[in-house]
Amino acid sequence: MSAVEGAIAFTDLVGFTEFTATRGDRDALAVLGAQDVIVHAALPGDARVVKELGDGLLLFFPSSDVAVGACMSILDGFERAGAADEMPLWVRVGLHWGRPSPRGEDLVGHDVNVAARIVDIAAPGELLCSGTMLDTADAHHDGLEFVELGPVMMKGIPDPIDLYRVERVGADASPPAARP
């Protein structure tokens, strides 16, 4: 099967390993259930959860603009759930545009690896996207700003990747709520 073009996103729950060690499997499963609700509510019909990776997810979007909006909606969902004491952990998201190769229901290849490395760099509550992603997206999303972080070297990736932090601006911007 040939490669498919689209946006590849990874999510990661920050502090999940420590949370599980201190709070136990029952609470960890509840957090994963809450994550499922938040993510599925944010995903448009043409996007999909490719696979679950413990506390993280691999997502695929055929449209770059939809991907940026959906990933920001995921962050917003975690923010709301945290403010309501329904989510004790932050999420971080890495987003990259590329041509991953299907392997059954999974996606593999260099572009998947790049997206995985981007999420590793993201801070709690942050969406980072590659320059390739920004090149395909409408950089003028209402209420969003793409802040250039510059070229970044990542483990196992031979060339630096231009990274951008996606931020809310204006009335949509709000400071993140504290997590325990």
Number of C-alpha atoms within 10 A of each C-alpha: 7 9 14 13 16 21 30 29 29 30 27 24 21 19 14 20 14 10 16 15 10 11 11 12 12 9 13 18 13 13 21 17 11 16 23 15 13 19 21 15 13 20 21 13 8 10 19 15 18 16 15 13 11 11 18 20 20 22 22 27 23 16 16 23 18 18 27 27 16 20 26 21 17 26 24 16 21 25 24 16 19 19 15 11 12 14 21 19 23 23 26 25 30 28 33 32 29 21 19 22 18 14 12 8 8 12 20 14 14 14 19 24 17 24 25 21 21 25 25 16 17 20 16 18 21 20 28 30 30 24 20 16 25 21 11 16 18 13 15 10 13 11 12 19 16 20 13 15 12 13 14 14 13 15 9 10 13 8 10 12 19 17 25 21 18 20 17 16 13 10 7 10 11 11 7 14 15 11 12 8
